[in-house]
Amino acid sequence: MILKIKCTECGTEGSLSLADPVYHGPYRCWKCRALFTIKIEDNQLKTCEPLTEEGLKQHEAELKKQQEIDALRAKFKRQ
Ligand SMILES: [Zn+2]
């Protein structure tokens, strides 16, 4: 499903395609490049908070770490 998200900085409407009705993560405005952390529940935007580049890096690092843990788990499962 595609959700419309309005940038609180410039008012431009962007869209985000979602696989789940729940999402919590970063969103970047395609026009002004402003970063937000958004929270979606039941296909509705619940919160939209400004996010810094630093915060995004942290989020990506956490995501990468989780992927590495998942990969490691999958590896051990096979043995
Ligand atoms: Zn914007």
N, CA, C, O and the ligand as a Tripos MOL2 file, in Angstrom:
@<TRIPOS>MOLECULE
protein
  317   315    80     0     0
PROTEIN
NO_CHARGES

@<TRIPOS>ATOM
      1 N           0.8300   -1.1890    0.0000 N.3       1 MET1
      2 CA          0.0000    0.0000    0.0000 C.3       1 MET1
      3 C           0.8670    1.2420    0.0000 C.2       1 MET1
      4 O           1.9940    1.2230    0.4950 O.2       1 MET1
      5 N           0.3430    2.3170   -0.5530 N.am      2 ILE2
      6 CA          1.0990    3.5660   -0.6390 C.3       2 ILE2
      7 C           0.4660    4.5990    0.2920 C.2       2 ILE2
      8 O          -0.7290    4.8850    0.2210 O.2       2 ILE2
      9 N           1.2990    5.1380    1.1550 N.am      3 LEU3
     10 CA          0.8140    6.1210    2.1120 C.3       3 LEU3
     11 C           1.3500    7.4960    1.7330 C.2       3 LEU3
     12 O           2.5130    7.6430    1.3580 O.2       3 LEU3
     13 N           0.4850    8.4970    1.8370 N.am      4 LYS4
     14 CA          0.9020    9.8680    1.5340 C.3       4 LYS4
     15 C           1.4190   10.5070    2.8160 C.2       4 LYS4
     16 O           0.7830   10.4370    3.8680 O.2       4 LYS4
     17 N           2.5720   11.1230    2.7060 N.am      5 ILE5
     18 CA          3.1480   11.8000    3.8590 C.3       5 ILE5
     19 C           3.4650   13.2370    3.4980 C.2       5 ILE5
     20 O           4.1440   13.5180    2.5100 O.2       5 ILE5
     21 N           2.9530   14.1480    4.3300 N.am      6 LYS6
     22 CA          3.1750   15.5580    4.0610 C.3       6 LYS6
     23 C           4.3580   16.0400    4.8780 C.2       6 LYS6
     24 O           4.3970   15.8740    6.0970 O.2       6 LYS6
     25 N           5.3130   16.6330    4.2020 N.am      7 CYS7
     26 CA          6.5060   17.1460    4.8580 C.3       7 CYS7
     27 C           6.1330   18.3410    5.7300 C.2       7 CYS7
     28 O           5.4740   19.2730    5.2690 O.2       7 CYS7
     29 N           6.5560   18.3090    6.9890 N.am      8 THR8
     30 CA          6.2140   19.4120    7.8950 C.3       8 THR8
     31 C           7.1120   20.6260    7.6500 C.2       8 THR8
     32 O           6.8300   21.7170    8.1460 O.2       8 THR8
     33 N           8.1870   20.4410    6.8930 N.am      9 GLU9
     34 CA          9.1100   21.5410    6.6040 C.3       9 GLU9
     35 C           8.6320   22.3850    5.4310 C.2       9 GLU9
     36 O           8.5840   23.6110    5.5200 O.2       9 GLU9
     37 N           8.2820   21.7290    4.3370 N.am     10 CYS10
     38 CA          7.9300   22.4680    3.1310 C.3      10 CYS10
     39 C           6.5050   22.2040    2.6450 C.2      10 CYS10
     40 O           6.0390   22.8480    1.7060 O.2      10 CYS10
     41 N           5.8170   21.2610    3.2810 N.am     11 GLY11
     42 CA          4.4290   20.9980    2.9170 C.3      11 GLY11
     43 C           4.2420   20.1270    1.6960 C.2      11 GLY11
     44 O           3.1130   19.8940    1.2640 O.2      11 GLY11
     45 N           5.3410   19.6420    1.1330 N.am     12 THR12
     46 CA          5.2460   18.7840   -0.0510 C.3      12 THR12
     47 C           4.7770   17.3900    0.3430 C.2      12 THR12
     48 O           5.2090   16.8170    1.3440 O.2      12 THR12
     49 N           3.8850   16.8720   -0.4760 N.am     13 GLU13
     50 CA          3.3770   15.5430   -0.2010 C.3      13 GLU13
     51 C           4.2320   14.4930   -0.9080 C.2      13 GLU13
     52 O           4.4760   14.5620   -2.1130 O.2      13 GLU13
     53 N           4.6680   13.5420   -0.1300 N.am     14 GLY14
     54 CA          5.4410   12.4460   -0.6980 C.3      14 GLY14
     55 C           4.7190   11.1550   -0.4330 C.2      14 GLY14
     56 O           3.7320   11.1220    0.3020 O.2      14 GLY14
     57 N           5.2080   10.0920   -1.0290 N.am     15 SER15
     58 CA          4.5570    8.8100   -0.7900 C.3      15 SER15
     59 C           5.5640    7.7680   -0.3410 C.2      15 SER15
     60 O           6.7410    7.8010   -0.7010 O.2      15 SER15
     61 N           5.0630    6.8580    0.4490 N.am     16 LEU16
     62 CA          5.8960    5.7940    0.9900 C.3      16 LEU16
     63 C           5.1510    4.4900    0.7700 C.2      16 LEU16
     64 O           3.9960    4.3480    1.1710 O.2      16 LEU16
     65 N           5.8180    3.5380    0.1300 N.am     17 SER17
     66 CA          5.1490    2.2500   -0.0780 C.3      17 SER17
     67 C           5.4560    1.3450    1.1090 C.2      17 SER17
     68 O           6.6090    1.1950    1.5150 O.2      17 SER17
     69 N           4.4280    0.7620    1.6420 N.am     18 LEU18
     70 CA          4.5550   -0.0620    2.8310 C.3      18 LEU18
     71 C           4.1260   -1.4970    2.5790 C.2      18 LEU18
     72 O           3.1430   -1.7670    1.8900 O.2      18 LEU18
     73 N           4.8950   -2.4060    3.1610 N.am     19 ALA19
     74 CA          4.5300   -3.8180    3.0730 C.3      19 ALA19
     75 C           3.6050   -4.1680    4.2400 C.2      19 ALA19
     76 O           2.7420   -5.0380    4.1260 O.2      19 ALA19
     77 N           3.8010   -3.4730    5.3630 N.am     20 ASP20
     78 CA          3.0010   -3.7140    6.5610 C.3      20 ASP20
     79 C           2.2140   -2.4610    6.9340 C.2      20 ASP20
     80 O           2.5990   -1.3540    6.5570 O.2      20 ASP20
     81 N           1.1120   -2.6270    7.6720 N.am     21 PRO21
     82 CA          0.3570   -1.4480    8.1220 C.3      21 PRO21
     83 C           1.0610   -0.7060    9.2550 C.2      21 PRO21
     84 O           0.6130    0.3510    9.7000 O.2      21 PRO21
     85 N           2.1840   -1.2900    9.7150 N.am     22 VAL22
     86 CA          2.9430   -0.6760   10.8010 C.3      22 VAL22
     87 C           4.3570   -0.3880   10.3110 C.2      22 VAL22
     88 O           5.0050   -1.2420    9.7050 O.2      22 VAL22
     89 N           4.8240    0.8230   10.5830 N.am     23 TYR23
     90 CA          6.1790    1.1970   10.1960 C.3      23 TYR23
     91 C           6.7210    2.2000   11.1840 C.2      23 TYR23
     92 O           6.0190    3.1240   11.5960 O.2      23 TYR23
     93 N           7.9680    2.0180   11.5620 N.am     24 HIS24
     94 CA          8.6290    2.9850   12.4180 C.3      24 HIS24
     95 C          10.0420    3.1150   11.8860 C.2      24 HIS24
     96 O          10.8520    2.1960   12.0050 O.2      24 HIS24
     97 N          10.3290    4.2590   11.3030 N.am     25 GLY25
     98 CA         11.6500    4.4140   10.7150 C.3      25 GLY25
     99 C          11.8130    5.7570   10.0410 C.2      25 GLY25
    100 O          10.9570    6.6350   10.1570 O.2      25 GLY25
    101 N          12.9120    5.9080    9.3390 N.am     26 PRO26
    102 CA         13.1950    7.1970    8.7200 C.3      26 PRO26
    103 C          12.4150    7.4570    7.4310 C.2      26 PRO26
    104 O          12.0560    6.5340    6.7000 O.2      26 PRO26
    105 N          12.1700    8.7170    7.1830 N.am     27 TYR27
    106 CA         11.5280    9.1500    5.9450 C.3      27 TYR27
    107 C          12.2040   10.4410    5.5040 C.2      27 TYR27
    108 O          12.4440   11.3260    6.3250 O.2      27 TYR27
    109 N          12.5110   10.5530    4.2200 N.am     28 ARG28
    110 CA         13.1300   11.7730    3.7260 C.3      28 ARG28
    111 C          12.2420   12.4110    2.6700 C.2      28 ARG28
    112 O          11.7660   11.7570    1.7420 O.2      28 ARG28
    113 N          12.0370   13.7140    2.8440 N.am     29 CYS29
    114 CA         11.2540   14.4750    1.8670 C.3      29 CYS29
    115 C          12.0400   14.5360    0.5600 C.2      29 CYS29
    116 O          13.2170   14.8960    0.5560 O.2      29 CYS29
    117 N          11.3920   14.1850   -0.5420 N.am     30 TRP30
    118 CA         12.0800   14.1640   -1.8400 C.3      30 TRP30
    119 C          12.4010   15.5650   -2.3390 C.2      30 TRP30
    120 O          13.2790   15.7470   -3.1820 O.2      30 TRP30
    121 N          11.6850   16.5500   -1.8140 N.am     31 LYS31
    122 CA         11.8880   17.9040   -2.3110 C.3      31 LYS31
    123 C          12.9240   18.7110   -1.5240 C.2      31 LYS31
    124 O          13.8910   19.2180   -2.0930 O.2      31 LYS31
    125 N          12.7110   18.8230   -0.2100 N.am     32 CYS32
    126 CA         13.6400   19.6440    0.5830 C.3      32 CYS32
    127 C          14.6850   18.8150    1.3160 C.2      32 CYS32
    128 O          15.5390   19.3650    2.0110 O.2      32 CYS32
    129 N          14.6220   17.4990    1.1660 N.am     33 ARG33
    130 CA         15.5870   16.5680    1.7600 C.3      33 ARG33
    131 C          15.5520   16.5490    3.2880 C.2      33 ARG33
    132 O          16.4920   16.0730    3.9230 O.2      33 ARG33
    133 N          14.4770   17.0610    3.8760 N.am     34 ALA34
    134 CA         14.3480   17.0240    5.3290 C.3      34 ALA34
    135 C          14.1350   15.5840    5.7720 C.2      34 ALA34
    136 O          13.4670   14.7950    5.1030 O.2      34 ALA34
    137 N          14.7170   15.2690    6.9090 N.am     35 LEU35
    138 CA         14.6230   13.9080    7.4330 C.3      35 LEU35
    139 C          13.6660   13.8490    8.6140 C.2      35 LEU35
    140 O          13.6310   14.7500    9.4510 O.2      35 LEU35
    141 N          12.8990   12.7820    8.6640 N.am     36 PHE36
    142 CA         11.9590   12.5750    9.7670 C.3      36 PHE36
    143 C          11.9960   11.1380   10.2320 C.2      36 PHE36
    144 O          12.3560   10.2230    9.4910 O.2      36 PHE36
    145 N          11.6130   10.9720   11.4820 N.am     37 THR37
    146 CA         11.3370    9.6230   11.9630 C.3      37 THR37
    147 C           9.8240    9.5520   12.0100 C.2      37 THR37
    148 O           9.1750   10.3420   12.6960 O.2      37 THR37
    149 N           9.2710    8.6100   11.2820 N.am     38 ILE38
    150 CA          7.8160    8.5050   11.2630 C.3      38 ILE38
    151 C           7.3620    7.1880   11.8690 C.2      38 ILE38
    152 O           8.0620    6.1760   11.8390 O.2      38 ILE38
    153 N           6.1500    7.2500   12.4240 N.am     39 LYS39
    154 CA          5.5630    6.0670   13.0120 C.3      39 LYS39
    155 C           4.1760    5.9030   12.4090 C.2      39 LYS39
    156 O           3.3330    6.7970   12.4860 O.2      39 LYS39
    157 N           3.9630    4.7400   11.8090 N.am     40 ILE40
    158 CA          2.6780    4.4560   11.1690 C.3      40 ILE40
    159 C           2.0350    3.2460   11.8390 C.2      40 ILE40
    160 O           2.6540    2.1970   12.0220 O.2      40 ILE40
    161 N           0.7930    3.4330   12.1890 N.am     41 GLU41
    162 CA          0.0170    2.3270   12.7530 C.3      41 GLU41
    163 C          -1.3200    2.2800   12.0370 C.2      41 GLU41
    164 O          -1.9520    3.3140   11.8230 O.2      41 GLU41
    165 N          -1.7480    1.0910   11.6700 N.am     42 ASP42
    166 CA         -3.0150    0.9110   10.9510 C.3      42 ASP42
    167 C          -3.0950    1.8070    9.7180 C.2      42 ASP42
    168 O          -4.1360    2.4000    9.4350 O.2      42 ASP42
    169 N          -1.9770    1.8990    8.9870 N.am     43 ASN43
    170 CA         -1.9140    2.7220    7.7730 C.3      43 ASN43
    171 C          -2.1590    4.1990    8.0250 C.2      43 ASN43
    172 O          -2.5350    4.9300    7.1090 O.2      43 ASN43
    173 N          -1.9480    4.6490    9.2660 N.am     44 GLN44
    174 CA         -2.1430    6.0620    9.5940 C.3      44 GLN44
    175 C          -0.8650    6.6130   10.2020 C.2      44 GLN44
    176 O          -0.2200    5.9610   11.0230 O.2      44 GLN44
    177 N          -0.5100    7.8140    9.7910 N.am     45 LEU45
    178 CA          0.6650    8.4580   10.3290 C.3      45 LEU45
    179 C           0.3870    8.9350   11.7550 C.2      45 LEU45
    180 O          -0.4830    9.7730   11.9890 O.2      45 LEU45
    181 N           1.1520    8.3760   12.7040 N.am     46 LYS46
    182 CA          0.9210    8.7110   14.1100 C.3      46 LYS46
    183 C           1.8660    9.8080   14.5940 C.2      46 LYS46
    184 O           1.4380   10.7820   15.2120 O.2      46 LYS46
    185 N           3.1320    9.6400   14.3100 N.am     47 THR47
    186 CA          4.0920   10.6760   14.6980 C.3      47 THR47
    187 C           5.0580   10.9680   13.5570 C.2      47 THR47
    188 O           5.3480   10.1100   12.7230 O.2      47 THR47
    189 N           5.5420   12.1930   13.5490 N.am     48 CYS48
    190 CA          6.5040   12.6380   12.5480 C.3      48 CYS48
    191 C           7.4460   13.5950   13.2570 C.2      48 CYS48
    192 O           7.0870   14.7350   13.5520 O.2      48 CYS48
    193 N           8.6600   13.1200   13.5290 N.am     49 GLU49
    194 CA          9.6180   13.9400   14.2610 C.3      49 GLU49
    195 C          10.8460   14.2050   13.4170 C.2      49 GLU49
    196 O          11.2840   13.3330   12.6660 O.2      49 GLU49
    197 N          11.4070   15.4010   13.5320 N.am     50 PRO50
    198 CA         12.6150   15.6970   12.7600 C.3      50 PRO50
    199 C          13.7470   14.7430   13.1350 C.2      50 PRO50
    200 O          13.9170   14.3820   14.2990 O.2      50 PRO50
    201 N          14.5050   14.3490   12.1390 N.am     51 LEU51
    202 CA         15.6150   13.4230   12.3500 C.3      51 LEU51
    203 C          16.8790   14.0620   11.7750 C.2      51 LEU51
    204 O          16.8520   14.6580   10.6990 O.2      51 LEU51
    205 N          17.9640   13.9310   12.4960 N.am     52 THR52
    206 CA         19.2330   14.4760   12.0140 C.3      52 THR52
    207 C          19.9640   13.4160   11.1980 C.2      52 THR52
    208 O          19.6320   12.2320   11.2620 O.2      52 THR52
    209 N          20.9590   13.8510   10.4290 N.am     53 GLU53
    210 CA         21.7750   12.9070    9.6500 C.3      53 GLU53
    211 C          22.4170   11.9080   10.6000 C.2      53 GLU53
    212 O          22.5630   10.7270   10.2860 O.2      53 GLU53
    213 N          22.7920   12.4080   11.7620 N.am     54 GLU54
    214 CA         23.4180   11.5680   12.7860 C.3      54 GLU54
    215 C          22.4600   10.4740   13.2440 C.2      54 GLU54
    216 O          22.8370    9.3130   13.4040 O.2      54 GLU54
    217 N          21.2120   10.8810   13.4490 N.am     55 GLY55
    218 CA         20.1870    9.9330   13.8650 C.3      55 GLY55
    219 C          19.9270    8.8720   12.8150 C.2      55 GLY55
    220 O          19.6760    7.7110   13.1380 O.2      55 GLY55
    221 N          19.9900    9.2790   11.5520 N.am     56 LEU56
    222 CA         19.7700    8.3460   10.4500 C.3      56 LEU56
    223 C          20.9050    7.3210   10.4000 C.2      56 LEU56
    224 O          20.6770    6.1280   10.1990 O.2      56 LEU56
    225 N          22.1340    7.8160   10.5880 N.am     57 LYS57
    226 CA         23.2990    6.9300   10.5780 C.3      57 LYS57
    227 C          23.1770    5.8930   11.6880 C.2      57 LYS57
    228 O          23.4850    4.7160   11.5030 O.2      57 LYS57
    229 N          22.7220    6.3560   12.8340 N.am     58 GLN58
    230 CA         22.5490    5.4700   13.9790 C.3      58 GLN58
    231 C          21.5170    4.3900   13.6590 C.2      58 GLN58
    232 O          21.7050    3.2130   13.9640 O.2      58 GLN58
    233 N          20.4180    4.8290   13.0320 N.am     59 HIS59
    234 CA         19.3510    3.8990   12.6670 C.3      59 HIS59
    235 C          19.8720    2.8520   11.6850 C.2      59 HIS59
    236 O          19.5820    1.6640   11.8220 O.2      59 HIS59
    237 N          20.6570    3.3080   10.6780 N.am     60 GLU60
    238 CA         21.2000    2.3950    9.6790 C.3      60 GLU60
    239 C          22.1920    1.4240   10.2920 C.2      60 GLU60
    240 O          22.2560    0.2580    9.9020 O.2      60 GLU60
    241 N          22.9750    1.9170   11.2670 N.am     61 ALA61
    242 CA         23.9430    1.0660   11.9530 C.3      61 ALA61
    243 C          23.2270   -0.0270   12.7360 C.2      61 ALA61
    244 O          23.6620   -1.1790   12.7610 O.2      61 ALA61
    245 N          22.1290    0.3490   13.3720 N.am     62 GLU62
    246 CA         21.3380   -0.6230   14.1370 C.3      62 GLU62
    247 C          20.7140   -1.6710   13.2140 C.2      62 GLU62
    248 O          20.6480   -2.8570   13.5390 O.2      62 GLU62
    249 N          20.2580   -1.1940   12.0540 N.am     63 LEU63
    250 CA         19.6460   -2.0900   11.0740 C.3      63 LEU63
    251 C          20.6740   -3.0890   10.5540 C.2      63 LEU63
    252 O          20.3840   -4.2740   10.3870 O.2      63 LEU63
    253 N          21.8840   -2.5840   10.3010 N.am     64 LYS64
    254 CA         22.9680   -3.4150    9.7830 C.3      64 LYS64
    255 C          23.3620   -4.4700   10.8170 C.2      64 LYS64
    256 O          23.5910   -5.6360   10.4950 O.2      64 LYS64
    257 N          23.4310   -4.0220   12.0570 N.am     65 LYS65
    258 CA         23.7950   -4.9210   13.1470 C.3      65 LYS65
    259 C          22.7730   -6.0520   13.2510 C.2      65 LYS65
    260 O          23.1310   -7.2160   13.4310 O.2      65 LYS65
    261 N          21.5040   -5.6910   13.1340 N.am     66 GLN66
    262 CA         20.4320   -6.6800   13.2180 C.3      66 GLN66
    263 C          20.5110   -7.6720   12.0670 C.2      66 GLN66
    264 O          20.2770   -8.8670   12.2440 O.2      66 GLN66
    265 N          20.8440   -7.1580   10.8830 N.am     67 GLN67
    266 CA         20.9710   -8.0210    9.7020 C.3      67 GLN67
    267 C          22.1210   -8.9940    9.8720 C.2      67 GLN67
    268 O          22.0360  -10.1510    9.4620 O.2      67 GLN67
    269 N          23.2110   -8.5100   10.4880 N.am     68 GLU68
    270 CA         24.3720   -9.3690   10.7290 C.3      68 GLU68
    271 C          24.0240  -10.4700   11.7260 C.2      68 GLU68
    272 O          24.4350  -11.6200   11.5670 O.2      68 GLU68
    273 N          23.2700  -10.1090   12.7410 N.am     69 ILE69
    274 CA         22.8380  -11.0870   13.7500 C.3      69 ILE69
    275 C          21.9370  -12.1370   13.0890 C.2      69 ILE69
    276 O          22.0740  -13.3350   13.3370 O.2      69 ILE69
    277 N          21.0220  -11.6670   12.2500 N.am     70 ASP70
    278 CA         20.1130  -12.5800   11.5510 C.3      70 ASP70
    279 C          20.8900  -13.5330   10.6360 C.2      70 ASP70
    280 O          20.5860  -14.7230   10.5590 O.2      70 ASP70
    281 N          21.8930  -12.9910    9.9480 N.am     71 ALA71
    282 CA         22.7090  -13.7880    9.0320 C.3      71 ALA71
    283 C          23.4890  -14.8430    9.8120 C.2      71 ALA71
    284 O          23.6260  -15.9880    9.3820 O.2      71 ALA71
    285 N          23.9890  -14.4290   10.9560 N.am     72 LEU72
    286 CA         24.7540  -15.3290   11.8190 C.3      72 LEU72
    287 C          23.8660  -16.4540   12.3450 C.2      72 LEU72
    288 O          24.2670  -17.6170   12.3920 O.2      72 LEU72
    289 N          22.6600  -16.0790   12.7340 N.am     73 ARG73
    290 CA         21.6970  -17.0660   13.2400 C.3      73 ARG73
    291 C          21.3600  -18.0850   12.1650 C.2      73 ARG73
    292 O          21.2870  -19.2850   12.4310 O.2      73 ARG73
    293 N          21.1540  -17.5980   10.9470 N.am     74 ALA74
    294 CA         20.8140  -18.4730    9.8180 C.3      74 ALA74
    295 C          21.9460  -19.4420    9.5360 C.2      74 ALA74
    296 O          21.7230  -20.6020    9.1890 O.2      74 ALA74
    297 N          23.1780  -18.9390    9.6920 N.am     75 LYS75
    298 CA         24.3740  -19.7300    9.4650 C.3      75 LYS75
    299 C          24.4550  -20.8950   10.4710 C.2      75 LYS75
    300 O          24.7520  -22.0360   10.1160 O.2      75 LYS75
    301 N          24.1810  -20.5600   11.7250 N.am     76 PHE76
    302 CA         24.2680  -21.5740   12.7640 C.3      76 PHE76
    303 C          23.1540  -22.6100   12.6470 C.2      76 PHE76
    304 O          23.3270  -23.7770   12.9980 O.2      76 PHE76
    305 N          22.0280  -22.1620   12.1540 N.am     77 LYS77
    306 CA         20.8730  -23.0610   11.9990 C.3      77 LYS77
    307 C          21.1740  -24.1760   11.0100 C.2      77 LYS77
    308 O          20.6990  -25.3030   11.1490 O.2      77 LYS77
    309 N          21.9800  -23.8310    9.9990 N.am     78 ARG78
    310 CA         22.2860  -24.7790    8.9380 C.3      78 ARG78
    311 C          23.1990  -25.9020    9.4040 C.2      78 ARG78
    312 O          23.1730  -27.0000    8.8470 O.2      78 ARG78
    313 N          24.0040  -25.6300   10.4220 N.am     79 GLN79
    314 CA         24.9940  -26.6250   10.8580 C.3      79 GLN79
    315 C          24.3890  -27.6700   11.7730 C.2      79 GLN79
    316 O          25.0910  -28.5750   12.2250 O.2      79 GLN79
    317 ZN         10.0120   18.9130    2.5160 Zn       80 ZN80
@<TRIPOS>BOND
     1     1     2 1
     2     2     3 1
     3     3     4 2
     4     3     5 am
     5     5     6 1
     6     6     7 1
     7     7     8 2
     8     7     9 am
     9     9    10 1
    10    10    11 1
    11    11    12 2
    12    11    13 am
    13    13    14 1
    14    14    15 1
    15    15    16 2
    16    15    17 am
    17    17    18 1
    18    18    19 1
    19    19    20 2
    20    19    21 am
    21    21    22 1
    22    22    23 1
    23    23    24 2
    24    23    25 am
    25    25    26 1
    26    26    27 1
    27    27    28 2
    28    27    29 am
    29    29    30 1
    30    30    31 1
    31    31    32 2
    32    31    33 am
    33    33    34 1
    34    34    35 1
    35    35    36 2
    36    35    37 am
    37    37    38 1
    38    38    39 1
    39    39    40 2
    40    39    41 am
    41    41    42 1
    42    42    43 1
    43    43    44 2
    44    43    45 am
    45    45    46 1
    46    46    47 1
    47    47    48 2
    48    47    49 am
    49    49    50 1
    50    50    51 1
    51    51    52 2
    52    51    53 am
    53    53    54 1
    54    54    55 1
    55    55    56 2
    56    55    57 am
    57    57    58 1
    58    58    59 1
    59    59    60 2
    60    59    61 am
    61    61    62 1
    62    62    63 1
    63    63    64 2
    64    63    65 am
    65    65    66 1
    66    66    67 1
    67    67    68 2
    68    67    69 am
    69    69    70 1
    70    70    71 1
    71    71    72 2
    72    71    73 am
    73    73    74 1
    74    74    75 1
    75    75    76 2
    76    75    77 am
    77    77    78 1
    78    78    79 1
    79    79    80 2
    80    79    81 am
    81    81    82 1
    82    82    83 1
    83    83    84 2
    84    83    85 am
    85    85    86 1
    86    86    87 1
    87    87    88 2
    88    87    89 am
    89    89    90 1
    90    90    91 1
    91    91    92 2
    92    91    93 am
    93    93    94 1
    94    94    95 1
    95    95    96 2
    96    95    97 am
    97    97    98 1
    98    98    99 1
    99    99   100 2
   100    99   101 am
   101   101   102 1
   102   102   103 1
   103   103   104 2
   104   103   105 am
   105   105   106 1
   106   106   107 1
   107   107   108 2
   108   107   109 am
   109   109   110 1
   110   110   111 1
   111   111   112 2
   112   111   113 am
   113   113   114 1
   114   114   115 1
   115   115   116 2
   116   115   117 am
   117   117   118 1
   118   118   119 1
   119   119   120 2
   120   119   121 am
   121   121   122 1
   122   122   123 1
   123   123   124 2
   124   123   125 am
   125   125   126 1
   126   126   127 1
   127   127   128 2
   128   127   129 am
   129   129   130 1
   130   130   131 1
   131   131   132 2
   132   131   133 am
   133   133   134 1
   134   134   135 1
   135   135   136 2
   136   135   137 am
   137   137   138 1
   138   138   139 1
   139   139   140 2
   140   139   141 am
   141   141   142 1
   142   142   143 1
   143   143   144 2
   144   143   145 am
   145   145   146 1
   146   146   147 1
   147   147   148 2
   148   147   149 am
   149   149   150 1
   150   150   151 1
   151   151   152 2
   152   151   153 am
   153   153   154 1
   154   154   155 1
   155   155   156 2
   156   155   157 am
   157   157   158 1
   158   158   159 1
   159   159   160 2
   160   159   161 am
   161   161   162 1
   162   162   163 1
   163   163   164 2
   164   163   165 am
   165   165   166 1
   166   166   167 1
   167   167   168 2
   168   167   169 am
   169   169   170 1
   170   170   171 1
   171   171   172 2
   172   171   173 am
   173   173   174 1
   174   174   175 1
   175   175   176 2
   176   175   177 am
   177   177   178 1
   178   178   179 1
   179   179   180 2
   180   179   181 am
   181   181   182 1
   182   182   183 1
   183   183   184 2
   184   183   185 am
   185   185   186 1
   186   186   187 1
   187   187   188 2
   188   187   189 am
   189   189   190 1
   190   190   191 1
   191   191   192 2
   192   191   193 am
   193   193   194 1
   194   194   195 1
   195   195   196 2
   196   195   197 am
   197   197   198 1
   198   198   199 1
   199   199   200 2
   200   199   201 am
   201   201   202 1
   202   202   203 1
   203   203   204 2
   204   203   205 am
   205   205   206 1
   206   206   207 1
   207   207   208 2
   208   207   209 am
   209   209   210 1
   210   210   211 1
   211   211   212 2
   212   211   213 am
   213   213   214 1
   214   214   215 1
   215   215   216 2
   216   215   217 am
   217   217   218 1
   218   218   219 1
   219   219   220 2
   220   219   221 am
   221   221   222 1
   222   222   223 1
   223   223   224 2
   224   223   225 am
   225   225   226 1
   226   226   227 1
   227   227   228 2
   228   227   229 am
   229   229   230 1
   230   230   231 1
   231   231   232 2
   232   231   233 am
   233   233   234 1
   234   234   235 1
   235   235   236 2
   236   235   237 am
   237   237   238 1
   238   238   239 1
   239   239   240 2
   240   239   241 am
   241   241   242 1
   242   242   243 1
   243   243   244 2
   244   243   245 am
   245   245   246 1
   246   246   247 1
   247   247   248 2
   248   247   249 am
   249   249   250 1
   250   250   251 1
   251   251   252 2
   252   251   253 am
   253   253   254 1
   254   254   255 1
   255   255   256 2
   256   255   257 am
   257   257   258 1
   258   258   259 1
   259   259   260 2
   260   259   261 am
   261   261   262 1
   262   262   263 1
   263   263   264 2
   264   263   265 am
   265   265   266 1
   266   266   267 1
   267   267   268 2
   268   267   269 am
   269   269   270 1
   270   270   271 1
   271   271   272 2
   272   271   273 am
   273   273   274 1
   274   274   275 1
   275   275   276 2
   276   275   277 am
   277   277   278 1
   278   278   279 1
   279   279   280 2
   280   279   281 am
   281   281   282 1
   282   282   283 1
   283   283   284 2
   284   283   285 am
   285   285   286 1
   286   286   287 1
   287   287   288 2
   288   287   289 am
   289   289   290 1
   290   290   291 1
   291   291   292 2
   292   291   293 am
   293   293   294 1
   294   294   295 1
   295   295   296 2
   296   295   297 am
   297   297   298 1
   298   298   299 1
   299   299   300 2
   300   299   301 am
   301   301   302 1
   302   302   303 1
   303   303   304 2
   304   303   305 am
   305   305   306 1
   306   306   307 1
   307   307   308 2
   308   307   309 am
   309   309   310 1
   310   310   311 1
   311   311   312 2
   312   311   313 am
   313   313   314 1
   314   314   315 1
   315   315   316 2
@<TRIPOS>SUBSTRUCTURE
     1 MET1         2 RESIDUE 1 A MET
     2 ILE2         6 RESIDUE 1 A ILE
     3 LEU3        10 RESIDUE 1 A LEU
     4 LYS4        14 RESIDUE 1 A LYS
     5 ILE5        18 RESIDUE 1 A ILE
     6 LYS6        22 RESIDUE 1 A LYS
     7 CYS7        26 RESIDUE 1 A CYS
     8 THR8        30 RESIDUE 1 A THR
     9 GLU9        34 RESIDUE 1 A GLU
    10 CYS10       38 RESIDUE 1 A CYS
    11 GLY11       42 RESIDUE 1 A GLY
    12 THR12       46 RESIDUE 1 A THR
    13 GLU13       50 RESIDUE 1 A GLU
    14 GLY14       54 RESIDUE 1 A GLY
    15 SER15       58 RESIDUE 1 A SER
    16 LEU16       62 RESIDUE 1 A LEU
    17 SER17       66 RESIDUE 1 A SER
    18 LEU18       70 RESIDUE 1 A LEU
    19 ALA19       74 RESIDUE 1 A ALA
    20 ASP20       78 RESIDUE 1 A ASP
    21 PRO21       82 RESIDUE 1 A PRO
    22 VAL22       86 RESIDUE 1 A VAL
    23 TYR23       90 RESIDUE 1 A TYR
    24 HIS24       94 RESIDUE 1 A HIS
    25 GLY25       98 RESIDUE 1 A GLY
    26 PRO26      102 RESIDUE 1 A PRO
    27 TYR27      106 RESIDUE 1 A TYR
    28 ARG28      110 RESIDUE 1 A ARG
    29 CYS29      114 RESIDUE 1 A CYS
    30 TRP30      118 RESIDUE 1 A TRP
    31 LYS31      122 RESIDUE 1 A LYS
    32 CYS32      126 RESIDUE 1 A CYS
    33 ARG33      130 RESIDUE 1 A ARG
    34 ALA34      134 RESIDUE 1 A ALA
    35 LEU35      138 RESIDUE 1 A LEU
    36 PHE36      142 RESIDUE 1 A PHE
    37 THR37      146 RESIDUE 1 A THR
    38 ILE38      150 RESIDUE 1 A ILE
    39 LYS39      154 RESIDUE 1 A LYS
    40 ILE40      158 RESIDUE 1 A ILE
    41 GLU41      162 RESIDUE 1 A GLU
    42 ASP42      166 RESIDUE 1 A ASP
    43 ASN43      170 RESIDUE 1 A ASN
    44 GLN44      174 RESIDUE 1 A GLN
    45 LEU45      178 RESIDUE 1 A LEU
    46 LYS46      182 RESIDUE 1 A LYS
    47 THR47      186 RESIDUE 1 A THR
    48 CYS48      190 RESIDUE 1 A CYS
    49 GLU49      194 RESIDUE 1 A GLU
    50 PRO50      198 RESIDUE 1 A PRO
    51 LEU51      202 RESIDUE 1 A LEU
    52 THR52      206 RESIDUE 1 A THR
    53 GLU53      210 RESIDUE 1 A GLU
    54 GLU54      214 RESIDUE 1 A GLU
    55 GLY55      218 RESIDUE 1 A GLY
    56 LEU56      222 RESIDUE 1 A LEU
    57 LYS57      226 RESIDUE 1 A LYS
    58 GLN58      230 RESIDUE 1 A GLN
    59 HIS59      234 RESIDUE 1 A HIS
    60 GLU60      238 RESIDUE 1 A GLU
    61 ALA61      242 RESIDUE 1 A ALA
    62 GLU62      246 RESIDUE 1 A GLU
    63 LEU63      250 RESIDUE 1 A LEU
    64 LYS64      254 RESIDUE 1 A LYS
    65 LYS65      258 RESIDUE 1 A LYS
    66 GLN66      262 RESIDUE 1 A GLN
    67 GLN67      266 RESIDUE 1 A GLN
    68 GLU68      270 RESIDUE 1 A GLU
    69 ILE69      274 RESIDUE 1 A ILE
    70 ASP70      278 RESIDUE 1 A ASP
    71 ALA71      282 RESIDUE 1 A ALA
    72 LEU72      286 RESIDUE 1 A LEU
    73 ARG73      290 RESIDUE 1 A ARG
    74 ALA74      294 RESIDUE 1 A ALA
    75 LYS75      298 RESIDUE 1 A LYS
    76 PHE76      302 RESIDUE 1 A PHE
    77 LYS77      306 RESIDUE 1 A LYS
    78 ARG78      310 RESIDUE 1 A ARG
    79 GLN79      314 RESIDUE 1 A GLN
    80 ZN80       317 GROUP 0 **** ****
